[in-house]
């Protein structure tokens, strides 16, 4: 049984509220549970609240072990003062996934040992949880999100410097972190890594000038990143960076890259293949779009028994026009907007060099 509240609107627009004692019963005719009214207490604004409280106290006396309902308990309808309330769900789920995927273990294993161990793993988790729950800047994440918007007490002692130092730590170990986490998640989800999909996008910055100074990273000189180039969303000529991402056929991230903003897609392929050389992905097939096609790329992808699939407009290659379109045979639909026809051009797969 439960206390049921119903409302009715009068002709003058006012709302009248009623209290009822009800229980849920199965209706064999309607074949669904329905509310059965046991007693009507009447209108809420004329209800004897003290009588209702005495009823609750009398019920509590027959409960096993007793149930104290002190007189000072706020009667029904009165407001409850809440000191504070913070969401827990997103942070709780994020922490569970963080550990199940092995991200926390990998990061903690790379943190420097010692009494003054920096909380890089905690700072990185805090920023990730913030992006999942309420994406804010690093400054806003430090100033109020981790202490006022979410229940994350272990992060209360983090400083703004901790967040920025954690990003430096991530950048320093990014290759090892991405490789280790990829193989952990690939094993966890039994992911197929026979296809590697590759594409890039651009991210612009609200700044006036390009970067001009090179950066030294682990004894390597890197070119300036924020450069003007072709923006894929047509946002003008603002300084930008090019972000590349490799995925499995199931959408599992393999690894990410950041290139200078004036990088052309076609020039990224050789760099990506070289970066994944030590990952031992086996006979994975590289899949790219028309922006990755060039004679140099096709040669680079074919080296070492490499295999690749490059999508491109039908009229771009002479072989496609002459051999594929001119060859008899019907296209087979594989999707609402995609039809395929297999035609082997030349001798098929190129022999090993």
SEKOL-448222 format. One record per residue (C-alpha): x, y, z. Coordinates in steps of 0.5 Angstrom, whole numbers, padded with zeros to 4 digits, always signed. Layout:
<rs>
XYZ;...
</rs>
This chain:
<rs>
+0000+0000+0000;+0002+0007-0001;+0000+0014+0000;-0003+0017-0007;-0003+0024-0009;-0008+0026-0015;-0010+0033-0018;-0016+0036-0021;-0016+0043-0024;-0022+0047-0023;-0026+0052-0028;-0022+0058-0025;-0015+0054-0027;-0014+0053-0019;-0011+0046-0018;-0014+0042-0012;-0010+0036-0009;-0012+0030-0006;-0009+0024-0001;-0011+0017-0002;-0009+0011+0001;-0008+0006-0005;-0005-0001-0007;-0003-0004-0013;-0008-0010-0016;-0008-0014-0022;-0014-0013-0026;-0015-0019-0030;-0020-0015-0035;-0015-0010-0037;-0009-0015-0036;-0005-0010-0032;-0004-0007-0025;-0008-0002-0023;-0009+0003-0017;-0014+0001-0012;-0017+0006-0007;-0017+0004+0000;-0019+0010+0003;-0020+0017+0001;-0017+0022+0006;-0020+0028+0002;-0017+0035+0000;-0010+0036+0002;-0011+0043+0004;-0016+0041+0009;-0013+0035+0011;-0012+0034+0019;-0004+0033+0018;-0004+0031+0026;-0009+0025+0025;-0005+0023+0019;+0002+0023+0023;-0002+0019+0029;-0004+0014+0024;+0004+0013+0022;+0006+0012+0029;+0001+0007+0030;+0003+0003+0024;+0010+0004+0026;+0008+0000+0033;+0006-0006+0030;+0012-0006+0025;+0018-0011+0027;+0023-0008+0031;+0019-0002+0031;+0019+0005+0027;+0020+0011+0031;+0017+0017+0027;+0018+0023+0032;+0013+0029+0032;+0018+0033+0029;+0018+0030+0023;+0016+0034+0017;+0009+0033+0016;+0007+0031+0008;+0007+0037+0004;+0012+0041+0007;+0019+0042+0004;+0025+0039+0006;+0032+0043+0007;+0037+0039+0003;+0044+0041+0005;+0048+0039-0002;+0047+0034-0007;+0052+0032-0013;+0051+0027-0018;+0055+0020-0017;+0053+0016-0023;+0057+0018-0029;+0063+0019-0025;+0062+0012-0022;+0061+0008-0028;+0067+0012-0031;+0071+0009-0026;+0069+0002-0027;+0070+0003-0034;+0077+0006-0033;+0079+0000-0029;+0076-0005-0033;+0079-0003-0039;+0086-0003-0036;+0087+0005-0037;+0088+0006-0029;+0093+0001-0028;+0097+0003-0034;+0098+0010-0032;+0099+0008-0025;+0105+0003-0028;+0108+0009-0031;+0108+0014-0026;+0115+0016-0022;+0116+0012-0016;+0117+0015-0009;+0114+0019-0003;+0113+0025-0007;+0109+0021-0013;+0105+0026-0017;+0097+0024-0018;+0097+0024-0025;+0093+0018-0026;+0087+0021-0021;+0088+0028-0025;+0087+0025-0032;+0081+0021-0029;+0078+0027-0027;+0079+0031-0033;+0076+0025-0037;+0070+0024-0032;+0069+0032-0033;+0068+0031-0041;+0063+0025-0040;+0059+0029-0035;+0059+0036-0036;+0065+0038-0041;+0069+0044-0038;+0075+0048-0039;+0081+0045-0035;+0080+0051-0030;+0073+0050-0029;+0074+0043-0028;+0079+0045-0022;+0075+0051-0020;+0068+0048-0018;+0066+0042-0022;+0070+0036-0018;+0068+0039-0012;+0061+0042-0013;+0058+0039-0019;+0060+0032-0018;+0062+0027-0012;+0069+0026-0013;+0072+0027-0006;+0079+0024-0008;+0080+0029-0013;+0079+0035-0008;+0086+0036-0006;+0088+0037-0014;+0091+0043-0016;+0091+0046-0023;+0098+0045-0024;+0096+0037-0023;+0092+0038-0029;+0097+0041-0033;+0103+0037-0031;+0098+0030-0032;+0097+0033-0039;+0105+0033-0040;+0106+0026-0037;+0100+0024-0042;+0104+0027-0048;+0111+0024-0046;+0108+0017-0045;+0103+0017-0051;+0105+0012-0055;+0106+0007-0050;+0100+0008-0047;+0096+0008-0053;+0099+0001-0055;+0098-0002-0048;+0091+0000-0048;+0089-0002-0055;+0092-0009-0054;+0088-0010-0047;+0081-0007-0050;+0082-0011-0056;+0083-0018-0052;+0078-0016-0047;+0073-0015-0053;+0076-0020-0058;+0076-0015-0063;+0078-0016-0070;+0084-0012-0072;+0084-0015-0080;+0082-0008-0082;+0085-0001-0080;+0080+0005-0082;+0084+0011-0082;+0082+0018-0083;+0083+0025-0081;+0080+0032-0079;+0082+0039-0077;+0081+0043-0070;+0081+0050-0071;+0084+0055-0065;+0081+0062-0064;+0088+0065-0064;+0090+0070-0070;+0097+0068-0071;+0100+0061-0073;+0106+0058-0069;+0113+0059-0071;+0117+0056-0066;+0119+0048-0066;+0118+0044-0060;+0123+0039-0057;+0120+0033-0055;+0125+0027-0052;+0131+0029-0056;+0126+0030-0063;+0125+0037-0066;+0118+0037-0068;+0115+0043-0073;+0110+0048-0070;+0103+0045-0070;+0098+0051-0070;+0098+0052-0078;+0093+0055-0083;+0091+0050-0088;+0085+0047-0091;+0079+0046-0086;+0074+0040-0087;+0068+0044-0084;+0070+0051-0088;+0071+0055-0082;+0076+0060-0086;+0083+0061-0085;+0084+0060-0077;+0090+0056-0075;+0089+0049-0074;+0092+0042-0073;+0090+0036-0076;+0088+0030-0072;+0088+0023-0075;+0085+0017-0072;+0086+0009-0073;+0080+0005-0072;+0078-0003-0072;+0072-0005-0076;+0068-0005-0070;+0070+0002-0068;+0075+0001-0063;+0081+0006-0063;+0087+0004-0065;+0092+0010-0064;+0091+0018-0065;+0096+0023-0068;+0096+0030-0069;+0100+0033-0075;+0101+0041-0076;+0095+0044-0079;+0098+0045-0086;+0099+0037-0087;+0095+0034-0093;+0092+0028-0092;+0096+0024-0097;+0102+0025-0093;+0100+0022-0087;+0099+0015-0089;+0107+0013-0089;+0108+0016-0082;+0102+0012-0080;+0104+0006-0083;+0111+0007-0080;+0108+0008-0073;+0104+0002-0073;+0110-0002-0075;+0112-0005-0068;+0105-0006-0066;+0105-0013-0069;+0098-0013-0072;+0099-0018-0077;+0096-0018-0084;+0092-0012-0082;+0089-0009-0088;+0089-0001-0089;+0083+0002-0091;+0083+0010-0093;+0078+0015-0097;+0080+0018-0103;+0084+0023-0100;+0089+0018-0098;+0090+0016-0105;+0097+0017-0109;+0102+0013-0113;+0107+0014-0107;+0102+0012-0102;+0100+0006-0106;+0107+0004-0106;+0108+0005-0099;+0102+0001-0097;+0104-0005-0101;+0111-0006-0098;+0112-0012-0094;+0106-0016-0096;+0102-0010-0094;+0095-0010-0097;+0090-0004-0097;+0083-0001-0099;+0082+0006-0102;+0076+0009-0104;+0075+0014-0109;+0071+0017-0115;+0069+0012-0120;+0072+0016-0126;+0079+0018-0122;+0083+0012-0125;+0083+0009-0132;+0083+0002-0130;+0077+0003-0126;+0074+0006-0132;+0076+0001-0137;+0076-0005-0133;+0071-0005-0128;+0065-0001-0131;+0067-0004-0138;+0067-0011-0135;+0060-0015-0136;+0056-0017-0129;+0051-0014-0124;+0053-0010-0118;+0051-0013-0112;+0047-0009-0106;+0050-0009-0099;+0047-0003-0096;+0042+0002-0098;+0046+0006-0101;+0052+0002-0103;+0053-0003-0109;+0059-0007-0111;+0062-0011-0116;+0069-0015-0116;+0073-0015-0122;+0081-0017-0121;+0085-0012-0125;+0092-0015-0128;+0095-0021-0124;+0091-0019-0118;+0095-0019-0112;+0102-0016-0113;+0108-0021-0112;+0112-0020-0106;+0119-0016-0107;
</rs>
